[in-house]
Amino acid sequence: MTPFAVGGIVVWAVVGLVVLAFFRDGRENWLWTCLAGFLLGFPGLAVMIRHDANRRRRRLAAPVQSSTDSTSPSS
């Protein structure tokens, strides 16, 4: 999930630079939107890093089930 957050931050930054470079006249709202998307991406990135770490920890702590489990019915 972390690459998606990084990708979103990069996209907002690139779009903001394009807006800044080519569309200055009367499009300040677009620039502020890009800036907000860029800045709000960092808390999202922190959440995704934390989520991935917790998911990795849960996956490593889960018991491994074998195919010869004694609780499975045998016919």
Phi and psi in radians as a Rosetta constraint file:
Dihedral C 1 N 2 CA 2 C 2 CIRCULARHARMONIC -1.065 0.35
Dihedral N 2 CA 2 C 2 N 3 CIRCULARHARMONIC -0.689 0.35
Dihedral C 2 N 3 CA 3 C 3 CIRCULARHARMONIC -1.059 0.35
Dihedral N 3 CA 3 C 3 N 4 CIRCULARHARMONIC -0.523 0.35
Dihedral C 3 N 4 CA 4 C 4 CIRCULARHARMONIC -1.180 0.35
Dihedral N 4 CA 4 C 4 N 5 CIRCULARHARMONIC -0.697 0.35
Dihedral C 4 N 5 CA 5 C 5 CIRCULARHARMONIC -1.156 0.35
Dihedral N 5 CA 5 C 5 N 6 CIRCULARHARMONIC -0.754 0.35
Dihedral C 5 N 6 CA 6 C 6 CIRCULARHARMONIC -1.117 0.35
Dihedral N 6 CA 6 C 6 N 7 CIRCULARHARMONIC -0.747 0.35
Dihedral C 6 N 7 CA 7 C 7 CIRCULARHARMONIC -1.049 0.35
Dihedral N 7 CA 7 C 7 N 8 CIRCULARHARMONIC -0.711 0.35
Dihedral C 7 N 8 CA 8 C 8 CIRCULARHARMONIC -1.123 0.35
Dihedral N 8 CA 8 C 8 N 9 CIRCULARHARMONIC -0.722 0.35
Dihedral C 8 N 9 CA 9 C 9 CIRCULARHARMONIC -1.092 0.35
Dihedral N 9 CA 9 C 9 N 10 CIRCULARHARMONIC -0.769 0.35
Dihedral C 9 N 10 CA 10 C 10 CIRCULARHARMONIC -1.122 0.35
Dihedral N 10 CA 10 C 10 N 11 CIRCULARHARMONIC -0.738 0.35
Dihedral C 10 N 11 CA 11 C 11 CIRCULARHARMONIC -1.085 0.35
Dihedral N 11 CA 11 C 11 N 12 CIRCULARHARMONIC -0.803 0.35
Dihedral C 11 N 12 CA 12 C 12 CIRCULARHARMONIC -1.074 0.35
Dihedral N 12 CA 12 C 12 N 13 CIRCULARHARMONIC -0.672 0.35
Dihedral C 12 N 13 CA 13 C 13 CIRCULARHARMONIC -1.155 0.35
Dihedral N 13 CA 13 C 13 N 14 CIRCULARHARMONIC -0.768 0.35
Dihedral C 13 N 14 CA 14 C 14 CIRCULARHARMONIC -1.146 0.35
Dihedral N 14 CA 14 C 14 N 15 CIRCULARHARMONIC -0.785 0.35
Dihedral C 14 N 15 CA 15 C 15 CIRCULARHARMONIC -1.096 0.35
Dihedral N 15 CA 15 C 15 N 16 CIRCULARHARMONIC -0.689 0.35
Dihedral C 15 N 16 CA 16 C 16 CIRCULARHARMONIC -1.096 0.35
Dihedral N 16 CA 16 C 16 N 17 CIRCULARHARMONIC -0.700 0.35
Dihedral C 16 N 17 CA 17 C 17 CIRCULARHARMONIC -1.170 0.35
Dihedral N 17 CA 17 C 17 N 18 CIRCULARHARMONIC -0.661 0.35
Dihedral C 17 N 18 CA 18 C 18 CIRCULARHARMONIC -1.131 0.35
Dihedral N 18 CA 18 C 18 N 19 CIRCULARHARMONIC -0.778 0.35
Dihedral C 18 N 19 CA 19 C 19 CIRCULARHARMONIC -1.086 0.35
Dihedral N 19 CA 19 C 19 N 20 CIRCULARHARMONIC -0.734 0.35
Dihedral C 19 N 20 CA 20 C 20 CIRCULARHARMONIC -1.134 0.35
Dihedral N 20 CA 20 C 20 N 21 CIRCULARHARMONIC -0.676 0.35
Dihedral C 20 N 21 CA 21 C 21 CIRCULARHARMONIC -1.363 0.35
Dihedral N 21 CA 21 C 21 N 22 CIRCULARHARMONIC -0.701 0.35
Dihedral C 21 N 22 CA 22 C 22 CIRCULARHARMONIC -1.940 0.35
Dihedral N 22 CA 22 C 22 N 23 CIRCULARHARMONIC -0.427 0.35
Dihedral C 22 N 23 CA 23 C 23 CIRCULARHARMONIC -2.164 0.35
Dihedral N 23 CA 23 C 23 N 24 CIRCULARHARMONIC 1.081 0.35
Dihedral C 23 N 24 CA 24 C 24 CIRCULARHARMONIC -1.389 0.35
Dihedral N 24 CA 24 C 24 N 25 CIRCULARHARMONIC -0.583 0.35
Dihedral C 24 N 25 CA 25 C 25 CIRCULARHARMONIC -1.342 0.35
Dihedral N 25 CA 25 C 25 N 26 CIRCULARHARMONIC 1.886 0.35
Dihedral C 25 N 26 CA 26 C 26 CIRCULARHARMONIC 1.300 0.35
Dihedral N 26 CA 26 C 26 N 27 CIRCULARHARMONIC 0.258 0.35
Dihedral C 26 N 27 CA 27 C 27 CIRCULARHARMONIC -2.154 0.35
Dihedral N 27 CA 27 C 27 N 28 CIRCULARHARMONIC 0.723 0.35
Dihedral C 27 N 28 CA 28 C 28 CIRCULARHARMONIC -1.173 0.35
Dihedral N 28 CA 28 C 28 N 29 CIRCULARHARMONIC -0.523 0.35
Dihedral C 28 N 29 CA 29 C 29 CIRCULARHARMONIC -1.098 0.35
Dihedral N 29 CA 29 C 29 N 30 CIRCULARHARMONIC -0.653 0.35
Dihedral C 29 N 30 CA 30 C 30 CIRCULARHARMONIC -1.116 0.35
Dihedral N 30 CA 30 C 30 N 31 CIRCULARHARMONIC -0.712 0.35
Dihedral C 30 N 31 CA 31 C 31 CIRCULARHARMONIC -1.141 0.35
Dihedral N 31 CA 31 C 31 N 32 CIRCULARHARMONIC -0.748 0.35
Dihedral C 31 N 32 CA 32 C 32 CIRCULARHARMONIC -1.143 0.35
Dihedral N 32 CA 32 C 32 N 33 CIRCULARHARMONIC -0.623 0.35
Dihedral C 32 N 33 CA 33 C 33 CIRCULARHARMONIC -1.125 0.35
Dihedral N 33 CA 33 C 33 N 34 CIRCULARHARMONIC -0.761 0.35
Dihedral C 33 N 34 CA 34 C 34 CIRCULARHARMONIC -1.115 0.35
Dihedral N 34 CA 34 C 34 N 35 CIRCULARHARMONIC -0.718 0.35
Dihedral C 34 N 35 CA 35 C 35 CIRCULARHARMONIC -1.114 0.35
Dihedral N 35 CA 35 C 35 N 36 CIRCULARHARMONIC -0.745 0.35
Dihedral C 35 N 36 CA 36 C 36 CIRCULARHARMONIC -1.121 0.35
Dihedral N 36 CA 36 C 36 N 37 CIRCULARHARMONIC -0.739 0.35
Dihedral C 36 N 37 CA 37 C 37 CIRCULARHARMONIC -1.099 0.35
Dihedral N 37 CA 37 C 37 N 38 CIRCULARHARMONIC -0.707 0.35
Dihedral C 37 N 38 CA 38 C 38 CIRCULARHARMONIC -1.114 0.35
Dihedral N 38 CA 38 C 38 N 39 CIRCULARHARMONIC -0.848 0.35
Dihedral C 38 N 39 CA 39 C 39 CIRCULARHARMONIC -1.235 0.35
Dihedral N 39 CA 39 C 39 N 40 CIRCULARHARMONIC -0.646 0.35
Dihedral C 39 N 40 CA 40 C 40 CIRCULARHARMONIC -1.298 0.35
Dihedral N 40 CA 40 C 40 N 41 CIRCULARHARMONIC -0.233 0.35
Dihedral C 40 N 41 CA 41 C 41 CIRCULARHARMONIC -1.202 0.35
Dihedral N 41 CA 41 C 41 N 42 CIRCULARHARMONIC -0.491 0.35
Dihedral C 41 N 42 CA 42 C 42 CIRCULARHARMONIC -1.213 0.35
Dihedral N 42 CA 42 C 42 N 43 CIRCULARHARMONIC -0.776 0.35
Dihedral C 42 N 43 CA 43 C 43 CIRCULARHARMONIC -1.094 0.35
Dihedral N 43 CA 43 C 43 N 44 CIRCULARHARMONIC -0.626 0.35
Dihedral C 43 N 44 CA 44 C 44 CIRCULARHARMONIC -1.105 0.35
Dihedral N 44 CA 44 C 44 N 45 CIRCULARHARMONIC -0.689 0.35
Dihedral C 44 N 45 CA 45 C 45 CIRCULARHARMONIC -1.106 0.35
Dihedral N 45 CA 45 C 45 N 46 CIRCULARHARMONIC -0.727 0.35
Dihedral C 45 N 46 CA 46 C 46 CIRCULARHARMONIC -1.092 0.35
Dihedral N 46 CA 46 C 46 N 47 CIRCULARHARMONIC -0.709 0.35
Dihedral C 46 N 47 CA 47 C 47 CIRCULARHARMONIC -1.132 0.35
Dihedral N 47 CA 47 C 47 N 48 CIRCULARHARMONIC -0.738 0.35
Dihedral C 47 N 48 CA 48 C 48 CIRCULARHARMONIC -1.160 0.35
Dihedral N 48 CA 48 C 48 N 49 CIRCULARHARMONIC -0.689 0.35
Dihedral C 48 N 49 CA 49 C 49 CIRCULARHARMONIC -1.091 0.35
Dihedral N 49 CA 49 C 49 N 50 CIRCULARHARMONIC -0.760 0.35
Dihedral C 49 N 50 CA 50 C 50 CIRCULARHARMONIC -1.138 0.35
Dihedral N 50 CA 50 C 50 N 51 CIRCULARHARMONIC -0.739 0.35
Dihedral C 50 N 51 CA 51 C 51 CIRCULARHARMONIC -1.094 0.35
Dihedral N 51 CA 51 C 51 N 52 CIRCULARHARMONIC -0.796 0.35
Dihedral C 51 N 52 CA 52 C 52 CIRCULARHARMONIC -1.101 0.35
Dihedral N 52 CA 52 C 52 N 53 CIRCULARHARMONIC -0.688 0.35
Dihedral C 52 N 53 CA 53 C 53 CIRCULARHARMONIC -1.140 0.35
Dihedral N 53 CA 53 C 53 N 54 CIRCULARHARMONIC -0.736 0.35
Dihedral C 53 N 54 CA 54 C 54 CIRCULARHARMONIC -1.166 0.35
Dihedral N 54 CA 54 C 54 N 55 CIRCULARHARMONIC -0.686 0.35
Dihedral C 54 N 55 CA 55 C 55 CIRCULARHARMONIC -1.142 0.35
Dihedral N 55 CA 55 C 55 N 56 CIRCULARHARMONIC -0.719 0.35
Dihedral C 55 N 56 CA 56 C 56 CIRCULARHARMONIC -1.116 0.35
Dihedral N 56 CA 56 C 56 N 57 CIRCULARHARMONIC -0.711 0.35
Dihedral C 56 N 57 CA 57 C 57 CIRCULARHARMONIC -1.143 0.35
Dihedral N 57 CA 57 C 57 N 58 CIRCULARHARMONIC -0.740 0.35
Dihedral C 57 N 58 CA 58 C 58 CIRCULARHARMONIC -1.147 0.35
Dihedral N 58 CA 58 C 58 N 59 CIRCULARHARMONIC -0.669 0.35
Dihedral C 58 N 59 CA 59 C 59 CIRCULARHARMONIC -1.154 0.35
Dihedral N 59 CA 59 C 59 N 60 CIRCULARHARMONIC -0.667 0.35
Dihedral C 59 N 60 CA 60 C 60 CIRCULARHARMONIC -1.272 0.35
Dihedral N 60 CA 60 C 60 N 61 CIRCULARHARMONIC -0.507 0.35
Dihedral C 60 N 61 CA 61 C 61 CIRCULARHARMONIC -1.479 0.35
Dihedral N 61 CA 61 C 61 N 62 CIRCULARHARMONIC -0.231 0.35
Dihedral C 61 N 62 CA 62 C 62 CIRCULARHARMONIC -1.230 0.35
Dihedral N 62 CA 62 C 62 N 63 CIRCULARHARMONIC 2.393 0.35
Dihedral C 62 N 63 CA 63 C 63 CIRCULARHARMONIC -1.227 0.35
Dihedral N 63 CA 63 C 63 N 64 CIRCULARHARMONIC 2.535 0.35
Dihedral C 63 N 64 CA 64 C 64 CIRCULARHARMONIC -1.550 0.35
Dihedral N 64 CA 64 C 64 N 65 CIRCULARHARMONIC 2.229 0.35
Dihedral C 64 N 65 CA 65 C 65 CIRCULARHARMONIC -1.645 0.35
Dihedral N 65 CA 65 C 65 N 66 CIRCULARHARMONIC 2.378 0.35
Dihedral C 65 N 66 CA 66 C 66 CIRCULARHARMONIC -1.698 0.35
Dihedral N 66 CA 66 C 66 N 67 CIRCULARHARMONIC 2.857 0.35
Dihedral C 66 N 67 CA 67 C 67 CIRCULARHARMONIC -1.327 0.35
Dihedral N 67 CA 67 C 67 N 68 CIRCULARHARMONIC -0.279 0.35
Dihedral C 67 N 68 CA 68 C 68 CIRCULARHARMONIC -1.802 0.35
Dihedral N 68 CA 68 C 68 N 69 CIRCULARHARMONIC 0.801 0.35
Dihedral C 68 N 69 CA 69 C 69 CIRCULARHARMONIC -1.214 0.35
Dihedral N 69 CA 69 C 69 N 70 CIRCULARHARMONIC 2.369 0.35
Dihedral C 69 N 70 CA 70 C 70 CIRCULARHARMONIC -1.278 0.35
Dihedral N 70 CA 70 C 70 N 71 CIRCULARHARMONIC -0.271 0.35
Dihedral C 70 N 71 CA 71 C 71 CIRCULARHARMONIC -1.517 0.35
Dihedral N 71 CA 71 C 71 N 72 CIRCULARHARMONIC -0.170 0.35
Dihedral C 71 N 72 CA 72 C 72 CIRCULARHARMONIC -1.385 0.35
Dihedral N 72 CA 72 C 72 N 73 CIRCULARHARMONIC 2.459 0.35
Dihedral C 72 N 73 CA 73 C 73 CIRCULARHARMONIC -1.236 0.35
Dihedral N 73 CA 73 C 73 N 74 CIRCULARHARMONIC 2.426 0.35
Dihedral C 73 N 74 CA 74 C 74 CIRCULARHARMONIC -1.927 0.35
Dihedral N 74 CA 74 C 74 N 75 CIRCULARHARMONIC 2.318 0.35
